[in-house]
């Protein structure tokens, strides 16, 4: 009876949250600058009676909002940052509304808003006396640079949770029973001596030479790393003009591996390469750690609950107009990528907006090639994530097609479905504490000799963060 009431409440909220998601989609802001999304979500939740804790970890856009009292404390993670340069209208062909402006090509306007929808619906059941406990929504900045939640985690704001739920927009309804890669984001800087490149090159020491030698060292390192590890870099400062020996240069690295031990081993070797490059070129080197996130830990108990709710409450089918829109959008996509996704999920070629649910038990041993700061939370409390169909099979996130479709009714349908499943699973946890304890026992066994350890020491600050002590 009460689950029906919960669904009714979710359906009542759909207009409001649909408007909220599209409002954020129309006002995209990149990592650590998401003041618009953060403010509108905070206002809505505060007006609904949630208690607000603002500027978590000295980050202006990080917050959490909670309702209810006592055990269990169930968290729902939201995100809202956009990606630079991926602005696009909802047209199913390339139509960048504002050149070089950000766009919601990872669907985080949906991601955060689904969480808001879920907690607002659960609040109603707490008010009605049907559920007891605390529901807490986390507004998490800067997932795209893989660090917002790691700074929040360092503040300890996830440590009292009993369980935590989240999701991500995708192209199918999947229980995310797989890991993600641990990752370190770091900038190496080299400091040399400027000189006239023709008149007095002997007087100069080139910081750019050091960057280039460091990159050669890193490329040779690849051969001697564990399979599946990844090193990517971009030269973010290579000097100003060819006739000046560059005295400052910078290279930005991402190091990825199946677990934290692998990436920290890579980091130690990269530090040595940087020192070597400095020695060879007569320069000095320094570095700045920007992010250090875990690989994901899955939880069978929570995954099973999510899947059961997905099977019991199937996704609404898409309309013929939504299928027609998707068919046009897919004309701009790589047919090989579409085919690969279709084959992986064993879908018919005409099933372009799939509504069936997938839970691959064998995926537990797999690591998806990519990283997320959600993984840090998964080492603090039992956590589960799903994805839902928010775009046609073949849509790649971080591409303009994703910005387009995530701004339509297709994206909103996926968002409402994710809100429903997270709310239903939270409902199960509130009403059956034995399930919370089962998830926690499983978590404790998996982390017994591996307590959570932040990869960021106290000297590392989030961009824009100002330590409270400095403000006094
Ligand atoms: Zn994302």
Boltz pocket constraint, residues with backbone or C-beta under 6 A from the ligand:
constraints:
  - pocket:
      binder: B
      contacts: [[A, 106], [A, 107], [A, 108], [A, 143], [A, 168]]
      max_distance: 6.0
